[in-house]
Amino acid sequence: MAAQHLILAHDLGTTGNKATLFRDNGSVFAATFVTYPTAYPSPNWAEQDPDHWRHAVFVATRTLLQESGVSAGDVVAVSFSGHMNGAVFLADDGQPLRPAIIWADQRATVEAAEFSRACGDERVYQVTGNRVSAAYTAAKMLWVKKHQPGIWARTAKVVQAKDYAAFLFSGVIATDYSDASLTALLDINTRQWSAALLDCLGLSADVLPSIHPAATVLGGVTPDAAAATGLVAGTPVVIGGGDGACATVGVGAISDGDVYNYLGSSSWIGLTTEQPLLDPQQRTFNLLHLDAHHAVAIGAMQSAGGAFDWFERLLRPPGENEPLYEALNVAASQVPAGSRGLLFLPYLLGERSPHWNPLARGAFVGVAMPHGRSEMARAVMEGVAFNLRHILDVLRSQGAEVAEMRLIGGAEKSALWRQILADIYNLPVARLSFAAEATSLGAAIAGGVGVGLFADYGIARSLAPIVAYDYPSSENIQRYDDIYALFRDTYQALVPIFERLAAFE
């Protein structure tokens, strides 16, 4: 068999690691998925064990090589993607000192307030392209420094999920510009750690990793990693990027004005821009593109597909392992737009865009005797879509002209959810040939650029073609516009209740 040029991309998501072998034409040669758990020790806390990541990336690699029958020598690069704005605390030898605090964690509200007072909200937003928030790495670092001083004293570096995975393969601790840009510590204009912000927070740049372009080859697969995975020692290891940036490239959003929607456990709408896009009300934020010449303006919500997962788990009988997703989709499709007067607020983990309110909570509003799981299932889908519509409207208010919405993520498989999004956005929703692989594909493209297999990120246009559209239904557009206004009013009405409820958690 002739030698192949395969790129191995690891995508560390919230529920597990997806490992994919891509051919140099962007098609999938083989893929596997290894799950790991998330712990929620307290309200608004979310942690993962880096040892579970280690197990996942090593097992996934060995499984791919063994089950696909590919020669390890055909793998020309290993590259990475992972969930962003977390905090992995590493000792001098690279060993994790505590569970990783992941993106969904909102515990550091007090520390975020201290950040705000010390540095100033507007100053932080202008420097980093991000608002002060408990969601970002900086506040999480401050929380550990204050509440776990013993851990902090032993911390040599704070990195992101994909950085730790890249270290496991290469032995090099580093990050890329995209992941660095969601720490709230990077100057998004100079592409350097902000000495001014670090100084006002009392933090040292020494605890932060070196920053590199996403296509940087960190080194080769170490002998230990080769023994654990079956890869050839010395295989180039490319740092890759955060999942938001990788997904942006994987959907082909590589030019100014390209827009897409990721809908997985969390969800976001991303707009590729030549320069960071600063919202006067700080409802959206910015990260750096894998291509250093662009940025991505983003509005991200905490719990999207995760809200539907939560609802499905509530309904599944104890001890039953067969998911109810398909049954719920079928049931919800029998319910008319608007879920017969039932609203769902999807704020199960607080909220980022557009509200930036860690005290926000989920709610069914309008529940009545005629409502059953069919109405509730559809209301969950609609509630997520309404919050995403709010994010889209914010981007439009900043001058974005949106003609269509590319959709990726697990929810792309649901014809009903795609139609709900098309109706609520009043836009065609585009489906891609490799929608489920978009984030991994973005990481693979970074790997290919890093080893010279691809000339530049422009290859993404040919590797991520649109194959179909879902168009808005004229009979639902006005109805959803009216309910959307009610959805926004309902959130505002409940804000004081959320604040009072917090005292009882």
C-alpha positions in Angstrom: 0.0 0.0 0.0 1.3 3.4 -0.9 2.3 5.8 1.9 -0.4 8.2 3.0 -0.2 11.7 4.5 -2.5 11.6 7.5 -3.0 14.2 10.2 -4.1 13.1 13.7 -6.3 15.7 15.3 -7.3 15.5 19.0 -10.3 17.6 20.0 -10.8 17.7 23.8 -14.4 18.6 24.3 -16.6 18.8 27.4 -17.8 15.2 27.3 -14.7 13.5 25.8 -11.9 13.5 23.4 -12.5 13.0 19.7 -9.5 11.7 17.8 -9.6 11.8 14.0 -7.3 10.8 11.3 -7.7 13.1 8.3 -6.4 12.6 4.8 -4.8 15.5 3.0 -8.0 16.2 1.1 -9.9 16.8 4.4 -11.8 13.6 4.4 -11.9 11.4 7.5 -9.9 8.2 7.3 -10.9 7.0 10.8 -12.2 8.5 14.1 -12.8 7.4 17.7 -14.2 9.0 20.8 -13.2 8.4 24.5 -15.4 9.9 27.1 -14.5 11.5 30.5 -16.7 12.9 33.3 -17.2 16.5 34.5 -17.5 17.0 38.2 -19.8 19.7 39.6 -18.8 19.9 43.3 -20.8 23.0 44.0 -23.3 25.2 42.2 -21.5 27.0 39.3 -18.4 24.8 39.7 -17.2 22.6 36.9 -14.0 20.5 36.9 -12.3 17.8 35.0 -9.3 15.6 35.9 -6.4 16.0 33.5 -5.5 12.4 34.1 -8.7 11.6 32.4 -7.6 13.7 29.4 -4.2 11.8 29.4 -6.1 8.5 29.3 -8.4 9.7 26.6 -5.8 11.0 24.2 -3.4 8.1 24.6 -6.1 5.4 24.4 -7.8 7.2 21.4 -4.5 7.3 19.5 -3.7 3.7 20.1 -7.2 2.6 19.2 -7.2 4.6 16.0 -3.9 3.1 14.8 -4.9 -0.5 15.8 -8.4 -0.5 14.4 -7.8 1.5 11.2 -4.8 -0.6 10.3 -2.8 2.5 9.3 0.9 2.5 9.5 2.1 4.9 12.3 4.6 6.2 9.8 1.8 7.6 7.7 0.9 10.1 10.4 2.8 13.3 9.4 1.5 15.5 12.3 -0.4 15.5 15.5 -2.4 18.6 16.3 -4.9 19.7 19.0 -8.1 21.5 19.8 -9.8 21.9 23.2 -12.3 23.8 25.3 -11.1 27.2 26.2 -10.8 29.8 29.0 -10.2 27.2 31.7 -7.2 26.8 34.0 -4.9 23.7 34.3 -2.4 24.2 37.2 0.9 22.4 36.5 3.9 21.8 38.7 7.5 22.2 37.5 7.5 18.7 36.0 4.2 19.3 34.2 2.1 17.3 36.6 -1.4 18.6 37.3 -1.7 19.9 40.9 -5.5 19.9 41.1 -8.5 19.2 38.9 -8.7 21.6 35.9 -11.2 24.4 36.3 -13.0 24.3 32.9 -14.9 26.9 30.8 -18.3 26.3 32.5 -17.0 27.1 36.0 -18.3 30.4 37.4 -17.0 30.2 41.0 -14.7 33.2 40.8 -17.4 35.9 40.9 -15.7 37.7 43.9 -12.3 37.5 42.2 -13.8 38.9 39.0 -15.2 41.8 41.0 -11.7 42.4 42.4 -10.2 42.2 38.9 -12.8 44.9 37.8 -11.9 47.2 40.7 -8.1 46.8 40.3 -7.9 47.2 36.5 -11.2 48.8 35.3 -13.8 47.2 33.1 -13.3 49.4 30.1 -9.5 49.2 30.3 -9.7 45.4 30.4 -12.1 45.2 27.4 -10.0 47.6 25.3 -6.8 45.6 26.0 -8.0 42.1 25.8 -11.2 42.3 23.7 -12.9 40.5 26.6 -14.9 41.8 29.5 -14.1 41.1 33.1 -15.8 37.8 34.0 -15.6 34.8 36.3 -15.6 32.7 33.1 -12.1 33.6 32.2 -8.8 32.2 33.2 -7.6 35.3 35.0 -10.4 35.2 37.6 -9.9 31.4 38.1 -6.2 31.9 38.8 -7.0 34.6 41.4 -9.5 32.2 43.0 -6.9 29.4 43.4 -4.3 31.9 44.6 -6.7 33.1 47.3 -8.5 29.8 48.3 -5.8 27.3 47.7 -2.5 29.0 48.4 -0.6 25.7 48.8 -1.6 24.8 45.2 -0.7 28.2 44.0 2.7 28.2 45.6 3.6 25.0 43.7 2.1 26.2 40.3 4.8 26.7 37.6 2.4 27.2 34.7 -1.3 27.7 34.0 -2.4 26.3 30.6 -5.5 25.2 28.7 -6.8 21.7 28.0 -5.3 21.3 24.6 -1.9 22.7 25.8 -1.7 20.0 28.4 -2.5 17.3 25.7 0.2 18.8 23.5 2.6 18.7 26.4 1.9 15.0 26.9 3.0 14.3 23.3 5.8 16.7 22.9 7.1 17.4 26.4 6.9 21.2 25.7 4.6 23.5 27.7 3.2 26.2 25.5 0.0 27.8 24.2 -1.2 29.4 21.0 -2.6 32.9 20.4 -6.3 31.8 20.2 -6.3 30.1 23.6 -4.2 32.9 25.1 -6.8 35.4 23.9 -9.5 34.0 26.2 -7.5 34.2 29.4 -8.3 37.9 29.8 -4.6 38.4 30.2 -3.5 38.8 26.6 -3.1 42.2 24.9 -5.1 41.3 21.7 -3.5 44.1 19.8 0.2 43.4 20.6 -0.3 39.6 20.9 1.7 39.6 24.1 0.8 38.9 27.8 -0.3 42.3 29.2 2.3 43.5 31.7 -0.1 46.2 32.8 -3.0 43.8 33.7 -0.7 41.3 35.3 0.8 44.1 37.4 -2.5 45.4 38.6 -3.6 41.8 39.5 -0.3 41.0 41.3 0.4 38.1 39.0 3.7 37.2 37.3 4.1 36.5 33.6 6.3 33.6 34.7 3.3 31.5 35.5 2.0 31.8 31.9 3.2 29.7 29.0 5.0 31.0 25.9 2.7 31.9 23.0 3.0 30.6 19.5 1.0 30.6 16.2 -1.4 27.7 16.0 0.7 26.0 13.2 3.9 26.0 15.3 5.6 22.6 15.6 6.5 22.3 19.2 8.8 19.3 18.7 8.4 15.6 18.0 6.5 12.9 19.8 8.6 11.8 22.8 9.7 8.3 23.3 7.4 7.9 26.3 4.4 9.2 24.3 5.3 7.0 21.4 5.3 3.9 23.7 1.9 5.0 25.1 0.3 5.6 21.8 1.9 3.6 19.1 3.0 6.7 17.1 6.5 7.0 15.7 8.8 8.9 18.0 9.7 12.3 16.4 6.4 12.7 14.6 5.8 16.5 14.5 3.5 17.8 17.3 1.7 21.0 16.3 0.2 23.1 19.1 -3.2 23.8 17.3 -5.8 26.1 18.8 -8.8 26.6 21.1 -12.0 24.9 20.0 -13.6 28.3 19.0 -10.7 29.1 16.7 -10.4 25.6 15.3 -14.2 25.5 14.6 -13.9 28.8 12.8 -11.4 27.5 10.4 -13.1 24.1 10.1 -16.3 25.7 8.8 -14.4 27.8 6.3 -14.9 31.1 8.1 -11.6 32.5 7.1 -12.5 35.8 5.5 -13.8 39.0 6.9 -17.6 38.8 7.4 -17.9 35.0 7.5 -20.3 33.8 10.3 -21.2 30.5 11.8 -23.0 28.9 14.8 -21.6 26.1 16.9 -24.3 24.3 18.8 -22.9 21.6 21.1 -22.8 21.4 24.9 -22.3 25.1 24.9 -23.0 27.3 21.9 -21.6 30.3 20.2 -21.9 32.5 17.1 -18.6 33.5 15.6 -17.9 36.3 13.1 -14.5 36.5 11.4 -13.1 40.0 11.4 -9.9 41.7 10.3 -9.7 43.6 13.6 -11.2 42.9 17.0 -14.8 44.1 17.2 -15.5 45.9 20.4 -19.1 46.2 21.5 -19.8 49.4 23.5 -21.9 47.3 26.0 -19.3 44.5 26.1 -21.9 41.8 25.3 -19.6 40.0 22.9 -16.0 39.2 23.1 -13.0 38.5 20.8 -10.5 35.7 20.3 -7.7 35.4 17.9 -8.1 33.4 14.7 -5.8 30.5 13.9 -4.7 32.8 11.0 -2.9 35.6 12.8 -4.2 38.2 10.4 -7.8 37.8 11.7 -9.8 37.9 14.9 -13.2 36.3 15.7 -16.0 38.3 17.4 -18.1 35.9 19.4 -21.1 35.7 21.6 -21.1 32.4 23.6 -23.8 30.9 25.8 -23.0 28.5 28.6 -25.7 25.7 28.3 -27.2 24.9 24.9 -27.0 21.3 23.8 -26.1 20.8 27.5 -29.6 22.0 28.4 -31.2 19.4 26.2 -28.8 16.8 27.7 -30.0 17.8 31.1 -33.6 17.5 30.1 -33.1 14.1 28.5 -31.3 12.8 31.7 -34.3 13.9 33.8 -36.7 11.8 31.7 -34.6 8.7 31.3 -35.6 6.0 33.8 -33.0 5.0 36.5 -30.7 2.4 35.2 -31.7 2.9 31.6 -28.8 3.5 29.3 -30.6 4.0 26.0 -30.8 7.8 25.3 -34.1 9.4 24.5 -32.9 12.0 22.1 -34.6 10.6 19.0 -37.8 10.1 20.8 -37.8 13.6 22.2 -37.0 15.0 18.7 -40.0 13.2 17.2 -42.3 14.2 20.1 -41.2 17.9 19.9 -41.7 18.0 16.2 -45.5 17.4 16.8 -45.7 20.6 18.8 -46.4 23.9 17.0 -43.9 26.8 17.1 -44.1 28.5 20.5 -44.5 25.2 22.4 -48.2 26.1 23.2 -47.3 29.0 25.4 -44.3 27.5 27.2 -41.0 29.3 27.5 -37.6 27.9 28.7 -34.7 30.0 29.9 -31.6 27.9 29.3 -29.4 29.5 32.0 -28.4 26.3 33.8 -24.8 27.3 34.3 -25.3 31.1 34.6 -24.8 32.9 31.4 -22.1 34.6 29.3 -23.4 36.4 26.2 -25.3 38.5 26.0 -26.1 38.9 29.8 -22.9 38.0 31.5 -24.8 37.0 34.6 -23.4 34.1 36.7 -26.5 34.3 38.9 -28.9 33.6 35.9 -30.8 30.4 36.3 -32.9 28.1 34.1 -36.7 28.3 34.2 -39.8 26.9 32.5 -42.3 29.7 32.4 -45.9 29.2 31.6 -46.2 25.5 32.6 -49.8 24.3 32.6 -51.6 21.0 32.9 -51.8 20.4 29.1 -48.0 20.6 28.8 -46.0 17.4 28.7 -42.5 16.3 27.7 -43.2 17.1 24.0 -43.9 20.8 24.7 -41.0 20.9 27.2 -38.5 19.4 24.8 -39.4 21.9 22.1 -39.3 24.7 24.5 -35.8 23.8 25.5 -34.7 23.9 21.8 -36.5 27.2 21.3 -35.1 28.8 24.5 -31.5 28.0 23.3 -32.4 29.5 19.9 -33.9 32.6 21.4 -30.7 33.3 23.4 -28.6 32.7 20.2 -30.9 35.1 18.3 -30.1 37.8 20.9 -26.4 37.2 20.4 -26.9 37.5 16.6 -28.8 40.7 17.0 -25.9 42.1 19.1 -23.4 41.3 16.2 -25.8 42.8 13.7 -25.9 46.0 15.8 -22.2 46.2 15.4 -22.4 46.3 11.7 -22.3 42.6 10.8 -24.2 41.8 7.6 -25.4 38.2 7.8 -26.8 36.4 4.7 -26.7 32.8 6.0 -25.6 30.9 9.1 -23.3 27.9 8.9 -24.2 25.4 11.6 -22.0 22.8 13.2 -22.0 20.8 16.4 -24.1 17.9 17.7 -27.4 19.7 17.3 -26.8 19.9 13.5 -28.1 16.3 13.3 -31.6 17.4 14.5 -33.7 18.5 11.5 -36.2 20.1 14.0 -33.5 22.1 15.8 -32.1 23.3 12.4 -35.6 24.5 11.3 -36.2 26.2 14.7 -32.9 28.1 14.3 -33.7 29.1 10.7 -37.1 30.4 11.7 -35.9 32.3 14.8 -32.9 33.7 12.9 -34.9 34.3 9.8 -31.9 33.1 7.9 -30.9 30.1 5.7 -29.0 27.6 7.9 -26.2 26.0 5.9 -25.1 22.4 6.5 -21.5 21.4 5.8 -20.1 18.2 4.4 -18.1 17.6 7.6 -20.2 19.4 10.2 -19.5 16.9 13.0 -15.8 17.1 12.3 -15.4 20.9 11.9 -13.5 21.6 15.1 -11.2 18.6 14.5 -10.8 19.6 10.9 -9.6 23.1 12.0 -7.0 21.5 14.2 -6.0 19.2 11.4 -5.6 22.2 9.0 -3.3 23.9 11.6 -1.3 20.7 11.7 -1.1 20.6 7.9 0.0 24.2 7.6 2.6 23.5 10.4 4.3 20.7 8.5 3.9 22.3 5.0 1.2 19.9 3.8 -1.1 22.9 3.2 0.2 26.3 2.0 -2.1 28.3 4.2 -5.6 28.4 5.9 -7.2 29.2 2.6 -7.4 25.4 2.1 -10.4 25.4 4.5 -12.7 26.7 1.8 -12.3 23.6 -0.4 -12.2 21.2 2.6 -15.5 22.5 4.2 -18.1 22.9 1.4 -21.8 23.7 2.0 -24.0 20.7 1.0 -27.6 21.8 2.0 -29.7 24.5 3.5 -32.7 24.7 5.8 -34.8 27.8 5.0 -37.0 29.8 7.3 -40.7 29.0 7.3 -42.7 32.1 6.5 -45.6 31.0 8.8 -43.3 30.9 11.8 -41.1 34.0 11.4 -43.5 36.6 12.9 -44.7 34.3 15.6 -41.2 33.7 16.7 -40.4 37.4 16.6 -43.2 38.1 19.0 -42.2 35.2 21.3 -38.5 36.3 21.2 -39.5 39.7 22.6 -41.4 38.0 25.3 -38.4 35.7 26.0 -36.2 38.8 26.5 -38.8 40.5 28.8 -39.1 37.3 30.9 -35.3 37.2 31.5 -35.3 40.8 32.7 -38.3 40.2 34.9 -36.6 37.3 36.6 -33.2 39.0 37.2 -34.2 40.2 40.7 -35.4 36.7 41.5 -32.1 35.1 40.4 -30.3 37.5 42.8 -32.5 36.6 45.7 -32.2 32.8 45.0 -28.5 33.0 45.2 -28.7 33.5 48.9 -30.1 30.0 49.3 -27.5 28.1 47.3 
